[in-house]
C-alpha cells in the first residue's frame, strides 16, 4: 500500500492550535476526506506542542502521487497551514501491512478523550 504523511510542527504555534485543529477535523476535514477517490483511509495524529499530522493510505502509487502533487501546489493555502502558521513536511512511505484487531475499527470525526 502507498502512504503519505503531512506533518506540521506545533513547536512555535499558539497554545490553542491543537484544539482548533481538532475542531477543523471534526467539522470539515473528516467529511471531506471520506469521499476522496483512491484513499483507503486517513488518520489524523498529534502530539500536543510537538506536531499535527495527516497520515494517508492510497490504493495505488498513482493515486498517492496525484494527491501529493496537488497538495504540494496548494500547501501554503490549506487550513492546516493557516491554523498552524507554517508549512508541513510531506513524506511518502510504504505500508508493509495492516491488521485489524479484535476490537475492530471505528471511523469517528470527534476526538475521544
N, CA, C and O atoms as CSV, one atom per row, in Angstrom:
chain,resi,resn,atom,element,x,y,z
A,1,UNK,N,N,0.842,-1.174,0.000
A,1,UNK,CA,C,0.000,0.000,0.000
A,1,UNK,C,C,0.886,1.236,0.000
A,1,UNK,O,O,2.082,1.162,0.283
A,2,UNK,N,N,0.290,2.352,-0.316
A,2,UNK,CA,C,1.039,3.568,-0.585
A,2,UNK,C,C,0.616,4.667,0.376
A,2,UNK,O,O,-0.513,5.154,0.314
A,3,UNK,N,N,1.524,5.057,1.267
A,3,UNK,CA,C,1.214,6.032,2.295
A,3,UNK,C,C,1.832,7.385,2.043
A,3,UNK,O,O,2.754,7.535,1.241
A,4,UNK,N,N,1.300,8.370,2.751
A,4,UNK,CA,C,1.802,9.736,2.686
A,4,UNK,C,C,1.549,10.379,4.042
A,4,UNK,O,O,0.454,10.262,4.593
A,5,UNK,N,N,2.560,11.060,4.583
A,5,UNK,CA,C,2.343,11.847,5.785
A,5,UNK,C,C,2.494,13.323,5.450
A,5,UNK,O,O,3.326,13.718,4.633
A,6,UNK,N,N,1.670,14.115,6.099
A,6,UNK,CA,C,1.726,15.576,6.011
A,6,UNK,C,C,1.792,16.055,7.453
A,6,UNK,O,O,0.814,15.943,8.193
A,7,UNK,N,N,2.941,16.588,7.855
A,7,UNK,CA,C,3.159,16.917,9.269
A,7,UNK,C,C,3.553,18.373,9.455
A,7,UNK,O,O,4.481,18.883,8.826
A,8,UNK,N,N,2.802,19.024,10.352
A,8,UNK,CA,C,3.097,20.395,10.740
A,8,UNK,C,C,3.721,20.392,12.122
A,8,UNK,O,O,3.276,19.651,12.999
A,9,UNK,N,N,4.733,21.199,12.328
A,9,UNK,CA,C,5.308,21.377,13.650
A,9,UNK,C,C,4.412,22.305,14.462
A,9,UNK,O,O,3.971,23.341,13.966
A,10,UNK,N,N,4.148,21.933,15.701
A,10,UNK,CA,C,3.380,22.789,16.612
A,10,UNK,C,C,4.285,23.510,17.602
A,10,UNK,O,O,3.803,24.222,18.482
A,11,UNK,N,N,5.597,23.326,17.459
A,11,UNK,CA,C,6.553,23.881,18.422
A,11,UNK,C,C,6.421,25.393,18.593
A,11,UNK,O,O,6.543,25.895,19.710
A,12,UNK,N,N,6.179,26.120,17.520
A,12,UNK,CA,C,6.078,27.575,17.597
A,12,UNK,C,C,4.640,28.068,17.439
A,12,UNK,O,O,4.406,29.273,17.347
A,13,UNK,N,N,3.683,27.149,17.408
A,13,UNK,CA,C,2.276,27.512,17.213
A,13,UNK,C,C,1.656,28.004,18.524
A,13,UNK,O,O,2.113,27.625,19.602
A,14,UNK,N,N,0.619,28.845,18.440
A,14,UNK,CA,C,-0.077,29.283,19.652
A,14,UNK,C,C,-0.611,28.089,20.454
A,14,UNK,O,O,-0.870,27.025,19.891
A,15,UNK,N,N,-0.769,28.268,21.744
A,15,UNK,CA,C,-1.151,27.177,22.647
A,15,UNK,C,C,-2.481,26.512,22.291
A,15,UNK,O,O,-2.651,25.323,22.562
A,16,UNK,N,N,-3.423,27.233,21.696
A,16,UNK,CA,C,-4.744,26.666,21.382
A,16,UNK,C,C,-4.821,26.052,19.981
A,16,UNK,O,O,-5.911,25.701,19.528
A,17,UNK,N,N,-3.704,25.918,19.299
A,17,UNK,CA,C,-3.710,25.441,17.913
A,17,UNK,C,C,-4.253,24.026,17.790
A,17,UNK,O,O,-5.052,23.763,16.892
A,18,UNK,N,N,-3.853,23.112,18.652
A,18,UNK,CA,C,-4.337,21.740,18.539
A,18,UNK,C,C,-5.845,21.662,18.751
A,18,UNK,O,O,-6.515,20.885,18.071
A,19,UNK,N,N,-6.387,22.438,19.666
A,19,UNK,CA,C,-7.842,22.470,19.864
A,19,UNK,C,C,-8.542,22.950,18.595
A,19,UNK,O,O,-9.578,22.405,18.215
A,20,UNK,N,N,-7.983,23.961,17.943
A,20,UNK,CA,C,-8.560,24.467,16.691
A,20,UNK,C,C,-8.461,23.416,15.583
A,20,UNK,O,O,-9.380,23.268,14.778
A,21,UNK,N,N,-7.341,22.689,15.546
A,21,UNK,CA,C,-7.187,21.629,14.549
A,21,UNK,C,C,-8.194,20.498,14.789
A,21,UNK,O,O,-8.757,19.962,13.835
A,22,UNK,N,N,-8.424,20.135,16.048
A,22,UNK,CA,C,-9.437,19.116,16.354
A,22,UNK,C,C,-10.810,19.552,15.859
A,22,UNK,O,O,-11.531,18.760,15.253
A,23,UNK,N,N,-11.174,20.808,16.113
A,23,UNK,CA,C,-12.460,21.332,15.641
A,23,UNK,C,C,-12.544,21.281,14.126
A,23,UNK,O,O,-13.575,20.894,13.575
A,24,UNK,N,N,-11.478,21.665,13.450
A,24,UNK,CA,C,-11.457,21.636,11.988
A,24,UNK,C,C,-11.670,20.213,11.472
A,24,UNK,O,O,-12.463,19.999,10.555
A,25,UNK,N,N,-10.968,19.242,12.053
A,25,UNK,CA,C,-11.132,17.846,11.616
A,25,UNK,C,C,-12.572,17.406,11.830
A,25,UNK,O,O,-13.183,16.832,10.928
A,26,UNK,N,N,-13.121,17.665,13.008
A,26,UNK,CA,C,-14.484,17.235,13.328
A,26,UNK,C,C,-15.534,17.888,12.427
A,26,UNK,O,O,-16.463,17.220,11.973
A,27,UNK,N,N,-15.389,19.179,12.169
A,27,UNK,CA,C,-16.434,19.922,11.462
A,27,UNK,C,C,-16.288,19.976,9.953
A,27,UNK,O,O,-17.267,20.243,9.255
A,28,UNK,N,N,-15.086,19.730,9.426
A,28,UNK,CA,C,-14.881,19.871,7.981
A,28,UNK,C,C,-14.068,18.745,7.351
A,28,UNK,O,O,-14.522,18.092,6.411
A,29,UNK,N,N,-12.869,18.526,7.871
A,29,UNK,CA,C,-11.904,17.671,7.189
A,29,UNK,C,C,-12.343,16.212,7.105
A,29,UNK,O,O,-12.169,15.576,6.065
A,30,UNK,N,N,-12.909,15.673,8.183
A,30,UNK,CA,C,-13.309,14.274,8.207
A,30,UNK,C,C,-14.255,13.968,7.049
A,30,UNK,O,O,-14.029,13.012,6.308
A,31,UNK,N,N,-15.288,14.750,6.885
A,31,UNK,CA,C,-16.268,14.526,5.807
A,31,UNK,C,C,-15.637,14.720,4.429
A,31,UNK,O,O,-15.952,13.988,3.491
A,32,UNK,N,N,-14.760,15.692,4.310
A,32,UNK,CA,C,-14.095,15.965,3.028
A,32,UNK,C,C,-13.311,14.754,2.552
A,32,UNK,O,O,-13.407,14.373,1.385
A,33,UNK,N,N,-12.537,14.145,3.442
A,33,UNK,CA,C,-11.694,13.025,3.033
A,33,UNK,C,C,-12.443,11.708,2.928
A,33,UNK,O,O,-11.941,10.765,2.316
A,34,UNK,N,N,-13.629,11.622,3.508
A,34,UNK,CA,C,-14.431,10.404,3.394
A,34,UNK,C,C,-14.796,10.117,1.937
A,34,UNK,O,O,-15.091,8.972,1.593
A,35,UNK,N,N,-14.782,11.121,1.092
A,35,UNK,CA,C,-15.137,10.942,-0.309
A,35,UNK,C,C,-13.981,11.079,-1.282
A,35,UNK,O,O,-14.212,11.206,-2.485
A,36,UNK,N,N,-12.748,11.058,-0.804
A,36,UNK,CA,C,-11.594,11.253,-1.685
A,36,UNK,C,C,-11.318,9.993,-2.508
A,36,UNK,O,O,-10.987,8.956,-1.934
A,37,UNK,N,N,-11.445,10.056,-3.829
A,37,UNK,CA,C,-11.169,8.881,-4.668
A,37,UNK,C,C,-9.736,8.378,-4.481
A,37,UNK,O,O,-8.796,9.169,-4.421
A,38,UNK,N,N,-9.582,7.069,-4.391
A,38,UNK,CA,C,-8.265,6.459,-4.275
A,38,UNK,C,C,-7.731,6.362,-2.858
A,38,UNK,O,O,-6.679,5.762,-2.634
A,39,UNK,N,N,-8.447,6.950,-1.889
A,39,UNK,CA,C,-7.995,6.914,-0.496
A,39,UNK,C,C,-8.565,5.685,0.206
A,39,UNK,O,O,-9.779,5.483,0.224
A,40,UNK,N,N,-7.690,4.869,0.783
A,40,UNK,CA,C,-8.150,3.732,1.606
A,40,UNK,C,C,-8.559,4.223,2.986
A,40,UNK,O,O,-9.644,3.901,3.471
A,41,UNK,N,N,-7.677,5.012,3.626
A,41,UNK,CA,C,-8.024,5.615,4.909
A,41,UNK,C,C,-7.083,6.765,5.221
A,41,UNK,O,O,-5.999,6.887,4.651
A,42,UNK,N,N,-7.531,7.596,6.138
A,42,UNK,CA,C,-6.717,8.700,6.632
A,42,UNK,C,C,-6.825,8.708,8.145
A,42,UNK,O,O,-7.896,8.473,8.707
A,43,UNK,N,N,-5.711,8.979,8.794
A,43,UNK,CA,C,-5.667,9.127,10.242
A,43,UNK,C,C,-5.067,10.484,10.561
A,43,UNK,O,O,-4.062,10.878,9.970
A,44,UNK,N,N,-5.677,11.196,11.489
A,44,UNK,CA,C,-5.127,12.445,11.970
A,44,UNK,C,C,-4.452,12.135,13.302
A,44,UNK,O,O,-5.071,11.568,14.203
A,45,UNK,N,N,-3.174,12.511,13.423
A,45,UNK,CA,C,-2.419,12.221,14.643
A,45,UNK,C,C,-1.813,13.517,15.178
A,45,UNK,O,O,-1.570,14.462,14.427
A,46,UNK,N,N,-1.574,13.544,16.492
A,46,UNK,CA,C,-0.989,14.756,17.081
A,46,UNK,C,C,-0.242,14.426,18.363
A,46,UNK,O,O,-0.529,13.448,19.054
A,47,UNK,N,N,0.722,15.281,18.647
A,47,UNK,CA,C,1.398,15.313,19.952
A,47,UNK,C,C,1.380,16.775,20.387
A,47,UNK,O,O,2.015,17.632,19.773
A,48,UNK,N,N,0.641,17.036,21.454
A,48,UNK,CA,C,0.458,18.400,21.965
A,48,UNK,C,C,1.798,19.130,22.047
A,48,UNK,O,O,2.752,18.640,22.651
A,49,UNK,N,N,1.850,20.312,21.429
A,49,UNK,CA,C,3.051,21.133,21.470
A,49,UNK,C,C,4.181,20.663,20.582
A,49,UNK,O,O,5.217,21.323,20.504
A,50,UNK,N,N,4.005,19.530,19.906
A,50,UNK,CA,C,5.073,18.984,19.061
A,50,UNK,C,C,4.690,18.966,17.581
A,50,UNK,O,O,5.340,19.620,16.766
A,51,UNK,N,N,3.621,18.211,17.225
A,51,UNK,CA,C,3.267,18.112,15.807
A,51,UNK,C,C,1.815,17.690,15.618
A,51,UNK,O,O,1.184,17.132,16.516
A,52,UNK,N,N,1.307,17.973,14.424
A,52,UNK,CA,C,-0.014,17.540,13.959
A,52,UNK,C,C,0.194,16.933,12.582
A,52,UNK,O,O,0.889,17.508,11.745
A,53,UNK,N,N,-0.409,15.771,12.345
A,53,UNK,CA,C,-0.115,15.035,11.109
A,53,UNK,C,C,-1.360,14.396,10.511
A,53,UNK,O,O,-2.224,13.886,11.224
A,54,UNK,N,N,-1.428,14.437,9.201
A,54,UNK,CA,C,-2.376,13.625,8.451
A,54,UNK,C,C,-1.607,12.456,7.857
A,54,UNK,O,O,-0.599,12.654,7.180
A,55,UNK,N,N,-2.077,11.239,8.107
A,55,UNK,CA,C,-1.459,10.041,7.552
A,55,UNK,C,C,-2.463,9.411,6.599
A,55,UNK,O,O,-3.572,9.059,6.999
A,56,UNK,N,N,-2.077,9.273,5.357
A,56,UNK,CA,C,-2.967,8.789,4.297
A,56,UNK,C,C,-2.462,7.454,3.769
A,56,UNK,O,O,-1.256,7.218,3.706
A,57,UNK,N,N,-3.393,6.585,3.392
A,57,UNK,CA,C,-3.039,5.359,2.686
A,57,UNK,C,C,-3.919,5.284,1.441
A,57,UNK,O,O,-5.145,5.372,1.518
A,58,UNK,N,N,-3.261,5.119,0.293
A,58,UNK,CA,C,-3.932,5.129,-1.006
A,58,UNK,C,C,-3.928,3.749,-1.657
A,58,UNK,O,O,-3.132,2.884,-1.290
A,59,UNK,N,N,-4.818,3.548,-2.622
A,59,UNK,CA,C,-4.939,2.260,-3.315
A,59,UNK,C,C,-3.811,2.015,-4.304
A,59,UNK,O,O,-3.528,0.869,-4.657
A,60,UNK,N,N,-3.162,3.092,-4.755
A,60,UNK,CA,C,-2.109,2.928,-5.761
A,60,UNK,C,C,-1.071,4.034,-5.623
A,60,UNK,O,O,-1.322,5.074,-5.013
A,61,UNK,N,N,0.088,3.788,-6.197
A,61,UNK,CA,C,1.138,4.799,-6.222
A,61,UNK,C,C,0.676,6.012,-7.008
A,61,UNK,O,O,1.001,7.146,-6.656
A,62,UNK,N,N,-0.082,5.779,-8.073
A,62,UNK,CA,C,-0.590,6.881,-8.889
A,62,UNK,C,C,-1.550,7.766,-8.092
A,62,UNK,O,O,-1.467,8.991,-8.167
A,63,UNK,N,N,-2.456,7.155,-7.333
A,63,UNK,CA,C,-3.400,7.933,-6.518
A,63,UNK,C,C,-2.649,8.774,-5.495
A,63,UNK,O,O,-2.977,9.941,-5.278
A,64,UNK,N,N,-1.638,8.173,-4.866
A,64,UNK,CA,C,-0.835,8.918,-3.892
A,64,UNK,C,C,-0.094,10.062,-4.575
A,64,UNK,O,O,-0.106,11.191,-4.084
A,65,UNK,N,N,0.543,9.780,-5.695
A,65,UNK,CA,C,1.330,10.801,-6.403
A,65,UNK,C,C,0.452,11.965,-6.845
A,65,UNK,O,O,0.866,13.120,-6.750
A,66,UNK,N,N,-0.753,11.676,-7.325
A,66,UNK,CA,C,-1.664,12.740,-7.750
A,66,UNK,C,C,-2.068,13.614,-6.566
A,66,UNK,O,O,-2.059,14.841,-6.656
A,67,UNK,N,N,-2.423,12.968,-5.458
A,67,UNK,CA,C,-2.803,13.735,-4.273
A,67,UNK,C,C,-1.621,14.570,-3.781
A,67,UNK,O,O,-1.783,15.750,-3.473
A,68,UNK,N,N,-0.443,13.968,-3.706
A,68,UNK,CA,C,0.740,14.666,-3.218
A,68,UNK,C,C,1.061,15.878,-4.084
A,68,UNK,O,O,1.325,16.960,-3.560
A,69,UNK,N,N,1.039,15.710,-5.394
A,69,UNK,CA,C,1.345,16.827,-6.294
A,69,UNK,C,C,0.349,17.966,-6.114
A,69,UNK,O,O,0.741,19.131,-6.059
A,70,UNK,N,N,-0.932,17.635,-6.022
A,70,UNK,CA,C,-1.964,18.650,-5.834
A,70,UNK,C,C,-1.786,19.342,-4.479
A,70,UNK,O,O,-1.855,20.568,-4.386
A,71,UNK,N,N,-1.558,18.550,-3.438
A,71,UNK,CA,C,-1.395,19.119,-2.098
A,71,UNK,C,C,-0.190,20.053,-2.043
A,71,UNK,O,O,-0.289,21.164,-1.522
A,72,UNK,N,N,0.939,19.611,-2.574
A,72,UNK,CA,C,2.150,20.427,-2.504
A,72,UNK,C,C,1.991,21.755,-3.234
A,72,UNK,O,O,2.599,22.749,-2.837
A,73,UNK,N,N,1.188,21.790,-4.291
A,73,UNK,CA,C,0.960,23.045,-5.018
A,73,UNK,C,C,0.171,24.049,-4.186
A,73,UNK,O,O,0.344,25.258,-4.339
A,74,UNK,N,N,-0.694,23.552,-3.307
A,74,UNK,CA,C,-1.548,24.459,-2.537
A,74,UNK,C,C,-1.280,24.401,-1.032
A,74,UNK,O,O,-2.093,24.881,-0.242
A,75,UNK,N,N,-0.157,23.824,-0.632
A,75,UNK,CA,C,0.162,23.631,0.786
A,75,UNK,C,C,0.104,24.923,1.600
A,75,UNK,O,O,-0.297,24.904,2.764
A,76,UNK,N,N,0.493,26.021,1.010
A,76,UNK,CA,C,0.502,27.293,1.744
A,76,UNK,C,C,-0.907,27.786,2.063
A,76,UNK,O,O,-1.090,28.613,2.956
A,77,UNK,N,N,-1.903,27.280,1.334
A,77,UNK,CA,C,-3.271,27.771,1.497
A,77,UNK,C,C,-4.202,26.803,2.212
A,77,UNK,O,O,-5.357,27.153,2.456
A,78,UNK,N,N,-3.751,25.603,2.557
A,78,UNK,CA,C,-4.649,24.623,3.187
A,78,UNK,C,C,-4.937,25.035,4.632
A,78,UNK,O,O,-4.124,25.721,5.251
A,79,UNK,N,N,-6.085,24.621,5.171
A,79,UNK,CA,C,-6.451,25.009,6.530
A,79,UNK,C,C,-5.398,24.657,7.587
A,79,UNK,O,O,-5.167,25.454,8.496
A,80,UNK,N,N,-4.758,23.492,7.493
A,80,UNK,CA,C,-3.742,23.124,8.472
A,80,UNK,C,C,-2.613,24.143,8.538
A,80,UNK,O,O,-2.180,24.530,9.623
A,81,UNK,N,N,-2.143,24.571,7.388
A,81,UNK,CA,C,-1.073,25.567,7.324
A,81,UNK,C,C,-1.528,26.899,7.906
A,81,UNK,O,O,-0.786,27.556,8.636
A,82,UNK,N,N,-2.740,27.286,7.578
A,82,UNK,CA,C,-3.251,28.557,8.101
A,82,UNK,C,C,-3.418,28.512,9.623
A,82,UNK,O,O,-3.115,29.486,10.310
A,83,UNK,N,N,-3.896,27.390,10.142
A,83,UNK,CA,C,-4.090,27.277,11.590
A,83,UNK,C,C,-2.764,27.197,12.352
A,83,UNK,O,O,-2.627,27.769,13.434
A,84,UNK,N,N,-1.792,26.483,11.780
A,84,UNK,CA,C,-0.502,26.294,12.450
A,84,UNK,C,C,0.419,27.486,12.234
A,84,UNK,O,O,1.131,27.899,13.149
A,85,UNK,N,N,0.405,28.035,11.032
A,85,UNK,CA,C,1.261,29.177,10.737
A,85,UNK,C,C,2.583,28.818,10.096
A,85,UNK,O,O,3.473,29.663,9.992
A,86,UNK,N,N,2.726,27.556,9.660
A,86,UNK,CA,C,3.944,27.147,8.957
A,86,UNK,C,C,3.608,26.013,7.996
A,86,UNK,O,O,2.588,25.339,8.137
A,87,UNK,N,N,4.488,25.818,7.018
A,87,UNK,CA,C,4.283,24.758,6.025
A,87,UNK,C,C,4.566,23.378,6.614
A,87,UNK,O,O,5.378,23.247,7.530
A,88,UNK,N,N,3.900,22.353,6.091
A,88,UNK,CA,C,4.153,20.994,6.570
A,88,UNK,C,C,5.312,20.335,5.834
A,88,UNK,O,O,5.764,20.804,4.790
A,89,UNK,N,N,5.771,19.247,6.405
A,89,UNK,CA,C,6.710,18.344,5.737
A,89,UNK,C,C,5.861,17.226,5.147
A,89,UNK,O,O,5.033,16.638,5.842
A,90,UNK,N,N,6.066,16.931,3.866
A,90,UNK,CA,C,5.299,15.905,3.166
A,90,UNK,C,C,6.236,14.760,2.822
A,90,UNK,O,O,7.298,14.971,2.236
A,91,UNK,N,N,5.833,13.530,3.192
A,91,UNK,CA,C,6.725,12.393,3.002
A,91,UNK,C,C,5.950,11.131,2.599
A,91,UNK,O,O,5.106,10.653,3.357
A,92,UNK,N,N,6.237,10.592,1.408
A,92,UNK,CA,C,5.625,9.322,1.020
A,92,UNK,C,C,6.301,8.156,1.741
A,92,UNK,O,O,7.465,8.249,2.131
A,93,UNK,N,N,5.560,7.055,1.913
A,93,UNK,CA,C,6.117,5.869,2.555
A,93,UNK,C,C,5.387,4.622,2.083
A,93,UNK,O,O,4.334,4.708,1.451
A,94,UNK,N,N,5.945,3.477,2.391
A,94,UNK,CA,C,5.342,2.186,2.069
A,94,UNK,C,C,4.643,1.645,3.315
A,94,UNK,O,O,5.208,1.657,4.408
A,95,UNK,N,N,3.414,1.172,3.141
A,95,UNK,CA,C,2.713,0.469,4.212
A,95,UNK,C,C,2.984,-1.012,3.996
A,95,UNK,O,O,2.547,-1.592,3.003
A,96,UNK,N,N,3.699,-1.612,4.917
A,96,UNK,CA,C,4.083,-3.017,4.783
A,96,UNK,C,C,2.897,-3.925,5.074
A,96,UNK,O,O,2.698,-4.918,4.373
A,97,UNK,N,N,2.110,-3.608,6.087
A,97,UNK,CA,C,0.957,-4.432,6.437
A,97,UNK,C,C,0.030,-3.641,7.347
A,97,UNK,O,O,0.443,-2.672,7.985
A,98,UNK,N,N,-1.221,-4.064,7.399
A,98,UNK,CA,C,-2.222,-3.503,8.303
A,98,UNK,C,C,-2.972,-4.674,8.920
A,98,UNK,O,O,-3.306,-5.634,8.224
A,99,UNK,N,N,-3.235,-4.603,10.206
A,99,UNK,CA,C,-4.034,-5.631,10.859
A,99,UNK,C,C,-5.177,-4.945,11.605
A,99,UNK,O,O,-4.994,-3.882,12.197
A,100,UNK,N,N,-6.340,-5.556,11.569
A,100,UNK,CA,C,-7.477,-5.066,12.343
A,100,UNK,C,C,-7.612,-5.977,13.553
A,100,UNK,O,O,-7.840,-7.178,13.405
A,101,UNK,N,N,-7.475,-5.426,14.727
A,101,UNK,CA,C,-7.528,-6.206,15.958
A,101,UNK,C,C,-8.946,-6.603,16.327
A,101,UNK,O,O,-9.897,-6.187,15.665
A,102,UNK,N,N,-9.098,-7.394,17.363
A,102,UNK,CA,C,-10.409,-7.899,17.752
A,102,UNK,C,C,-11.395,-6.810,18.167
A,102,UNK,O,O,-12.604,-7.039,18.144
A,103,UNK,N,N,-10.909,-5.644,18.541
A,103,UNK,CA,C,-11.810,-4.545,18.909
A,103,UNK,C,C,-12.395,-3.855,17.690
A,103,UNK,O,O,-13.279,-3.009,17.825
A,104,UNK,N,N,-11.914,-4.205,16.493
A,104,UNK,CA,C,-12.463,-3.613,15.275
A,104,UNK,C,C,-11.905,-2.236,14.976
A,104,UNK,O,O,-10.900,-1.816,15.549
A,105,UNK,N,N,-12.567,-1.550,14.079
A,105,UNK,CA,C,-12.132,-0.240,13.636
A,105,UNK,C,C,-13.325,0.689,13.693
A,105,UNK,O,O,-14.414,0.331,13.246
A,106,UNK,N,N,-13.133,1.873,14.235
A,106,UNK,CA,C,-14.199,2.864,14.335
A,106,UNK,C,C,-13.768,4.122,13.610
A,106,UNK,O,O,-12.704,4.674,13.890
A,107,UNK,N,N,-14.581,4.570,12.692
A,107,UNK,CA,C,-14.335,5.819,11.999
A,107,UNK,C,C,-15.110,6.917,12.715
A,107,UNK,O,O,-16.338,6.875,12.782
A,108,UNK,N,N,-14.394,7.893,13.246
A,108,UNK,CA,C,-15.034,8.954,14.009
A,108,UNK,C,C,-14.401,10.303,13.712
A,108,UNK,O,O,-13.181,10.412,13.583
A,109,UNK,N,N,-15.232,11.323,13.605
A,109,UNK,CA,C,-14.722,12.667,13.368
A,109,UNK,C,C,-14.363,13.365,14.658
A,109,UNK,O,O,-13.609,14.338,14.639
A,110,UNK,N,N,-14.879,12.899,15.774
A,110,UNK,CA,C,-14.693,13.588,17.052
A,110,UNK,C,C,-13.566,12.959,17.861
A,110,UNK,O,O,-13.441,11.737,17.928
A,111,UNK,N,N,-12.760,13.801,18.465
A,111,UNK,CA,C,-11.684,13.353,19.334
A,111,UNK,C,C,-12.281,12.667,20.560
A,111,UNK,O,O,-13.209,13.186,21.181
A,112,UNK,N,N,-11.753,11.519,20.896
A,112,UNK,CA,C,-12.226,10.802,22.083
A,112,UNK,C,C,-11.192,10.949,23.189
A,112,UNK,O,O,-10.036,10.559,23.022
A,113,UNK,N,N,-11.603,11.505,24.300
A,113,UNK,CA,C,-10.689,11.714,25.423
A,113,UNK,C,C,-10.514,10.411,26.197
A,113,UNK,O,O,-9.779,10.373,27.184
